[in-house]
Amino acid sequence: MTPRTIAVVSAGLSQPSSTRLLADQLAAATARGLLAEPEIAVIELRERAHDIVNNLLTGFPSPALQHAIDQVLRADGLIAVTPLYSGSYNGLFKSFFDVLDPEVLAGKPLLIAATGGTARHSLALEHAIRPLFTYLRAATVPTAVFAATEDWGSAGSSGSALTSRIERAGSELAAAIEQRQPAVEADPYASATPFEQLLRNR
């Protein structure tokens, strides 16, 4: 059985980050729903911020940023988590997806999530984040997860509601991943013209 790969994109700016904490919990919930233990690749955009800006300016990724892009490309499923600022995703989150080839996410199972100060920001998942990935043609699972500051460390109903939502979203992503063929890493030389043919065409 081929192990599946999950790429986790976290756009938190602080360290430690509630955004990264939510991303880790979603990855664990997804892993529990898969038939075999997956490989999980975490991409902390905070660490690639300068590389992302340079890529936007020059059109060329650094080796470290290219590695992060390749992890997204090879993943069987993607978890994307951002903090919310001014009612939408942060600039670092959007900039990372701006440097990807537009076809990279087409059909790829995706779980979206966000963190914010209060629950009134939660609608940004539906009016800002989901439309972004609809445009990129990702196969976004129905359940999106929002975690407000009050949800962390809560033993009451809000904490249990967040846990339940994390488990449901993780299960949906796991099911979507299992329904697809494992991602195959592209061979950059697969379409290269054989050397013999080049000689014949001289």
TORDREN-986309 format. One record per residue: x, y, z of N, C-alpha, C in turn; residue in three letters; residue number from 1; chain. Coordinates in steps of 0.05 Angstrom, whole numbers, plus 5000, padded with zeros to 4 digits. Atoms other than C-alpha are relative to their C-alpha. Layout:
   nu   nv   nw  cau  cav  caw   cu   cv   cw residu num chaine
    X    Y    Z    X    Y    Z    X    Y    Z    ALA NUM      A
...
This chain:
   nu   nv   nw  cau  cav  caw   cu   cv   cw residu num chaine
 5017 4976 5000 5000 5000 5000 5018 5025 5000    MET   1      A
 4984 4977 5003 5030 5066 4978 4992 5021 5021    THR   2      A
 5006 4980 4980 5035 5116 5036 4991 5026 4986    PRO   3      A
 5008 4975 5011 4997 5180 5021 5016 5023 5012    ARG   4      A
 4986 4977 4991 5028 5248 5028 4981 5024 5004    THR   5      A
 5016 4977 4995 4995 5308 5060 5018 5024 5003    ILE   6      A
 4985 4975 4997 5023 5378 5050 4983 5019 5018    ALA   7      A
 5014 4982 4981 5005 5427 5106 5013 5027 4997    VAL   8      A
 4990 4973 5003 5012 5501 5091 4989 5017 5023    VAL   9      A
 5008 4984 4977 5012 5545 5153 5011 5028 4996    SER  10      A
 4992 4972 5005 5013 5621 5145 5001 5017 5025    ALA  11      A
 4998 4985 4975 5019 5640 5218 5026 5016 5001    GLY  12      A
 4976 4982 4999 5068 5697 5232 5014 4999 5026    LEU  13      A
 4987 5000 4973 5081 5688 5306 5011 4972 5005    SER  14      A
 4988 5026 4992 5120 5633 5340 5002 4998 5030    GLN  15      A
 5019 5020 5012 5088 5594 5371 4976 5013 4989    PRO  16      A
 5022 4989 5015 5028 5602 5328 4975 4983 5003    SER  17      A
 5025 5015 4999 4955 5582 5338 4993 4989 4973    SER  18      A
 5005 5010 5027 4951 5575 5263 5015 4974 4995    THR  19      A
 4985 5025 5003 5006 5522 5264 4988 4978 5018    ARG  20      A
 5012 5020 4982 4972 5488 5324 4975 4988 4987    LEU  21      A
 5023 5010 5014 4907 5483 5284 5008 4983 4977    LEU  22      A
 4991 5016 5023 4944 5458 5223 5009 4972 5009    ALA  23      A
 4991 5026 4990 4977 5403 5264 4977 4982 5008    ASP  24      A
 5023 5016 4991 4911 5381 5294 4984 4990 4976    GLN  25      A
 5014 5009 5024 4879 5378 5225 5015 4978 4986    LEU  26      A
 4984 5021 5012 4937 5337 5198 4997 4974 5015    ALA  27      A
 5003 5024 4984 4931 5288 5256 4972 4987 4996    ALA  28      A
 5028 5011 5004 4855 5281 5246 4998 4987 4972    ALA  29      A
 5000 5012 5027 4866 5268 5171 5015 4974 5000    THR  30      A
 4984 5025 4999 4920 5216 5185 4984 4978 5013    ALA  31      A
 5016 5021 4987 4872 5179 5231 4979 4988 4981    ARG  32      A
 5021 5010 5018 4823 5171 5174 5012 4985 4976    GLY  33      A
 4988 5014 5023 4873 5142 5124 5006 4971 5006    LEU  34      A
 4995 5029 4996 4886 5068 5114 5028 4995 5009    LEU  35      A
 4972 5003 4992 4961 5076 5124 5010 5027 5010    ALA  36      A
 4988 4975 4989 5003 5126 5162 5012 5017 4977    GLU  37      A
 4991 4984 5022 5016 5184 5115 5027 5014 5006    PRO  38      A
 4977 4982 4996 5078 5226 5104 4988 5028 5001    GLU  39      A
 5010 4973 4997 5064 5297 5128 5022 5020 4996    ILE  40      A
 4980 4979 5006 5103 5355 5099 4988 5027 5009    ALA  41      A
 5009 4975 4990 5093 5420 5138 5016 5023 4987    VAL  42      A
 4988 4977 5013 5107 5485 5101 4993 5025 5016    ILE  43      A
 5003 4976 4984 5116 5544 5148 5006 5024 4982    GLU  44      A
 4995 4977 5018 5107 5605 5103 5016 5022 5013    LEU  45      A
 4984 4980 4986 5138 5649 5156 5030 4997 4993    ARG  46      A
 4971 5005 5005 5205 5616 5141 5007 5005 4970    GLU  47      A
 4995 4996 5029 5197 5627 5065 4991 5028 4991    ARG  48      A
 5012 4974 5007 5170 5699 5068 5018 5016 4980    ALA  49      A
 4982 4985 5018 5231 5732 5035 5002 4986 4973    HIS  50      A
 4998 5015 5025 5236 5677 4983 4975 5004 4983    ASP  51      A
 5025 4995 5015 5163 5687 4964 4999 5027 4987    ILE  52      A
 4999 4973 5011 5171 5762 4955 5020 5001 4977    VAL  53      A
 4980 4999 5021 5234 5752 4914 4990 4985 4975    ASN  54      A
 5012 5015 5023 5197 5701 4870 4980 5018 4986    ASN  55      A
 5019 4983 5013 5141 5751 4858 5014 5022 4984    LEU  56      A
 4985 4978 5014 5193 5804 4837 5016 4990 4977    LEU  57      A
 4982 5010 5021 5238 5760 4795 4989 4978 4983    THR  58      A
 5011 5022 5015 5195 5702 4773 5015 4974 5004    GLY  59      A
 4984 5025 4995 5246 5651 4800 5000 4993 5029    PHE  60      A
 5000 5008 4972 5239 5611 4864 5028 4993 5009    PRO  61      A
 4975 5009 4988 5298 5599 4911 4998 4969 5003    SER  62      A
 5001 5029 4996 5317 5525 4922 4981 4992 5023    PRO  63      A
 5017 5007 4977 5281 5526 4990 4971 5004 4992    ALA  64      A
 5028 4996 5008 5217 5555 4960 4992 4980 4979    LEU  65      A
 5007 5021 5020 5220 5507 4901 4994 4973 5014    GLN  66      A
 5005 5025 4985 5224 5450 4951 4972 5000 5012    HIS  67      A
 5027 4997 4989 5161 5476 4985 4978 4997 4978    ALA  68      A
 5018 5003 5022 5126 5482 4918 4998 4971 4991    ILE  69      A
 5000 5028 5008 5146 5411 4900 4985 4983 5020    ASP  70      A
 5015 5015 4980 5118 5386 4966 4970 5002 4995    GLN  71      A
 5029 4996 5006 5050 5416 4947 4993 4984 4975    VAL  72      A
 5005 5014 5025 5056 5387 4877 4997 4970 5003    LEU  73      A
 4999 5029 4996 5071 5317 4901 4979 4989 5019    ARG  74      A
 5018 5008 4978 5019 5316 4957 4974 4988 4989    ALA  75      A
 5026 5012 5007 4957 5272 4953 4978 5018 5011    ASP  76      A
 5020 4982 4988 4920 5323 4996 5014 5024 5012    GLY  77      A
 4988 4975 4990 4931 5393 5021 4983 5012 5023    LEU  78      A
 5013 4986 4979 4914 5429 5086 5011 5029 5000    ILE  79      A
 4991 4972 5002 4916 5505 5081 4988 5016 5023    ALA  80      A
 5009 4986 4976 4911 5547 5145 5012 5028 5001    VAL  81      A
 4990 4972 4999 4916 5623 5151 4987 5014 5024    THR  82      A
 5014 4981 4982 4904 5675 5205 4984 5020 4983    PRO  83      A
 5017 4981 5014 4851 5725 5186 5007 5029 5009    LEU  84      A
 4995 4972 4995 4867 5799 5180 4981 5016 4983    TYR  85      A
 5019 4983 5014 4815 5851 5161 4980 4984 4984    SER  86      A
 5021 5016 5013 4765 5797 5144 5008 4982 4978    GLY  87      A
 4991 5018 5022 4808 5756 5097 5027 4987 5007    SER  88      A
 4974 5013 4996 4871 5713 5090 5022 5021 5002    TYR  89      A
 4978 4981 4999 4938 5746 5104 5015 5001 4973    ASN  90      A
 4986 4996 5026 4983 5771 5048 5020 4978 4994    GLY  91      A
 4981 5021 5005 5035 5717 5058 4987 4975 4989    LEU  92      A
 5016 5023 5009 4983 5662 5048 4993 5003 4970    PHE  93      A
 5008 4995 5027 4957 5693 4984 5025 5000 4981    LYS  94      A
 4976 4998 5017 5028 5707 4957 5011 4973 4994    SER  95      A
 4990 5026 5005 5048 5635 4965 4984 4986 4978    PHE  96      A
 5016 5013 5021 4990 5610 4923 5001 5016 4974    PHE  97      A
 4995 4985 5025 5004 5666 4873 5024 4990 4985    ASP  98      A
 4975 5009 5014 5073 5637 4858 4997 4972 4989    VAL  99      A
 5004 5027 5010 5045 5567 4844 4990 5002 4971    LEU 100      A
 5012 5003 5026 5030 5545 4774 4969 4997 5003    ASP 101      A
 5029 5001 4996 4954 5555 4765 4988 4972 4999    PRO 102      A
 5011 5027 5003 4945 5481 4748 5007 4981 5023    GLU 103      A
 4990 5018 4979 4980 5453 4810 4978 4989 5018    VAL 104      A
 5020 5009 4981 4918 5449 4853 4975 4988 4987    LEU 105      A
 5024 5010 5014 4868 5426 4800 4994 4972 5009    ALA 106      A
 5009 5026 4992 4829 5368 4829 5012 4989 5025    GLY 107      A
 4987 5010 4976 4873 5362 4890 4982 5003 5025    LYS 108      A
 5016 4997 4976 4835 5347 4955 5012 5020 5019    PRO 109      A
 4990 4978 4984 4840 5407 5001 4982 5005 5023    LEU 110      A
 5015 4992 4976 4819 5426 5071 5009 5028 5007    LEU 111      A
 4993 4973 4993 4815 5500 5089 4993 5006 5029    ILE 112      A
 5004 4994 4972 4820 5529 5158 5012 5028 5006    ALA 113      A
 4990 4974 4993 4833 5595 5193 4998 5005 5030    ALA 114      A
 5001 4992 4972 4846 5627 5260 4994 5030 5001    THR 115      A
 5006 4972 4997 4822 5694 5286 4993 5007 5029    GLY 116      A
 5005 4991 4973 4808 5736 5347 4973 4992 5011    GLY 117      A
 5027 5006 4991 4733 5726 5350 4985 4985 4978    THR 118      A
 5015 5017 5019 4681 5681 5318 4987 5016 4978    ALA 119      A
 5013 4984 5021 4653 5740 5278 5016 5000 4974    ARG 120      A
 4983 5001 5025 4711 5730 5229 4996 4974 4985    HIS 121      A
 5001 5027 5011 4692 5658 5213 4989 5000 4971    SER 122      A
 5011 5001 5027 4652 5676 5150 5020 5005 4978    LEU 123      A
 4979 4996 5020 4717 5695 5116 5008 4974 4986    ALA 124      A
 4994 5026 5013 4727 5621 5103 4983 4996 4975    LEU 125      A
 5018 5005 5022 4667 5621 5057 5000 5023 4979    GLU 126      A
 5001 4979 5020 4670 5690 5025 5027 5009 4989    HIS 127      A
 4974 4992 5010 4745 5697 5016 5018 4975 4993    ALA 128      A
 4981 5022 5004 4784 5632 5024 4990 4978 4981    ILE 129      A
 5011 5021 5018 4738 5581 4991 4999 5010 4971    ARG 130      A
 5000 4990 5028 4729 5625 4929 5028 5000 4987    PRO 131      A
 4973 5001 5011 4805 5630 4921 5006 4972 4990    LEU 132      A
 4993 5027 5009 4812 5554 4917 4980 4989 4980    PHE 133      A
 5018 5007 5021 4750 5547 4875 5011 5010 4973    THR 134      A
 4987 4989 5024 4785 5592 4824 5023 4983 4992    TYR 135      A
 4977 5017 5006 4846 5547 4829 4992 4971 4994    LEU 136      A
 5012 5026 5007 4800 5486 4817 5009 4978 5019    ARG 137      A
 4995 5020 4980 4820 5450 4881 4974 4986 5008    ALA 138      A
 5024 5014 4991 4772 5397 4907 4998 5004 5030    ALA 139      A
 5002 4992 4972 4757 5432 4973 4978 4984 5014    THR 140      A
 5020 5016 4985 4722 5388 5025 4979 5019 5012    VAL 141      A
 5022 4983 4991 4655 5414 5052 5005 5014 5026    PRO 142      A
 4997 4988 4973 4675 5427 5124 5026 5016 5001    THR 143      A
 4977 4982 4994 4720 5487 5137 5001 5004 5030    ALA 144      A
 4996 4998 4971 4749 5499 5206 5010 5027 5008    VAL 145      A
 4991 4974 4989 4754 5565 5243 5004 4997 5030    PHE 146      A
 4994 5000 4972 4786 5572 5311 5005 5028 5010    ALA 147      A
 4996 4974 4987 4777 5635 5352 5018 4997 5024    ALA 148      A
 4983 5000 4976 4822 5654 5410 4987 4985 5023    THR 149      A
 5014 5011 4978 4769 5632 5459 4998 4969 4998    GLU 150      A
 5002 5029 5003 4769 5561 5430 5023 4985 5012    ASP 151      A
 4976 5014 4990 4839 5545 5454 5000 4997 5030    TRP 152      A
 4999 5005 4971 4844 5513 5522 4972 4999 5013    GLY 153      A
 5027 5000 4989 4768 5513 5530 4991 4972 5005    SER 154      A
 5011 5026 4994 4738 5454 5565 4969 5000 4997    ALA 155      A
 5029 4998 5003 4667 5478 5551 4991 4993 4972    GLY 156      A
 5013 5008 5025 4622 5473 5491 5016 5009 4975    SER 157      A
 4985 4990 5023 4665 5517 5445 5024 4982 4994    SER 158      A
 4977 5017 5005 4726 5473 5455 4992 4973 4988    GLY 159      A
 5009 5026 5011 4688 5408 5442 4989 5003 4972    SER 160      A
 5010 4995 5027 4655 5439 5381 5023 5002 4980    ALA 161      A
 4976 4997 5017 4723 5457 5352 5012 4972 4995    LEU 162      A
 4989 5027 5003 4749 5386 5365 4983 4984 4981    THR 163      A
 5018 5015 5017 4687 5356 5332 5003 5009 4970    SER 164      A
 4998 4989 5027 4695 5402 5271 5027 4991 4987    ARG 165      A
 4974 5009 5009 4769 5384 5265 4999 4971 4991    ILE 166      A
 5002 5028 5006 4753 5310 5266 4983 4996 4974    GLU 167      A
 5016 5003 5024 4698 5318 5214 5014 5008 4975    ARG 168      A
 4986 4990 5023 4740 5359 5167 5023 4981 4992    ALA 169      A
 4978 5019 5006 4799 5311 5174 4989 4974 4987    GLY 170      A
 5012 5024 5011 4753 5252 5159 4993 5004 4971    SER 171      A
 5008 4994 5028 4727 5286 5096 5024 5001 4982    GLU 172      A
 4976 4998 5017 4797 5301 5071 5012 4972 4996    LEU 173      A
 4990 5027 5002 4820 5230 5086 4984 4984 4979    ALA 174      A
 5017 5015 5019 4761 5201 5047 5005 5010 4972    ALA 175      A
 4994 4990 5027 4775 5247 4988 5027 4990 4990    ALA 176      A
 4973 5010 5008 4848 5226 4987 4999 4971 4993    ILE 177      A
 5002 5028 5006 4831 5152 4990 4986 4994 4974    GLU 178      A
 5015 5004 5025 4784 5159 4931 5016 5005 4975    GLN 179      A
 4983 4993 5023 4840 5184 4886 5024 4982 4998    ARG 180      A
 4975 5014 5004 4900 5149 4856 5022 5015 5014    GLN 181      A
 4977 4986 4988 4965 5164 4893 5013 5019 4980    PRO 182      A
 4986 4980 5017 5000 5226 4867 5026 4988 4990    ALA 183      A
 4975 5010 5011 5058 5208 4821 5018 5024 4994    VAL 184      A
 4981 4979 5004 5119 5252 4821 5007 5002 4970    GLU 185      A
 4994 4996 5029 5130 5282 4752 5029 4995 4994    ALA 186      A
 4972 5005 5009 5192 5259 4715 5007 5023 4981    ASP 187      A
 4994 4978 5017 5224 5322 4686 5012 4993 4973    PRO 188      A
 4987 5009 5025 5258 5281 4632 4981 4982 4983    TYR 189      A
 5018 5019 5014 5196 5241 4611 4994 5009 4971    ALA 190      A
 5007 4991 5027 5181 5285 4551 5024 5010 4984    SER 191      A
 4976 4991 5014 5253 5299 4531 5004 4984 4973    ALA 192      A
 4995 5013 5026 5271 5284 4458 5025 4983 5002    THR 193      A
 4976 5017 4999 5318 5224 4452 5023 5012 4984    PRO 194      A
 4976 4988 5013 5389 5243 4433 5003 4990 4971    PHE 195      A
 4998 5011 5027 5387 5196 4372 4982 5015 4981    GLU 196      A
 5018 4986 5017 5327 5232 4345 5010 5028 4994    GLN 197      A
 4989 4974 5005 5360 5299 4354 5022 4999 4978    LEU 198      A
 4979 5003 5020 5419 5274 4312 4988 4996 4973    LEU 199      A
 5013 5005 5026 5372 5249 4257 4988 5025 4988    ARG 200      A
 5014 4976 5009 5336 5316 4254 5019 5023 4993    ASN 201      A
 4981 4979 5006 5400 5356 4243 5001 5007 4970    ARG 202      A
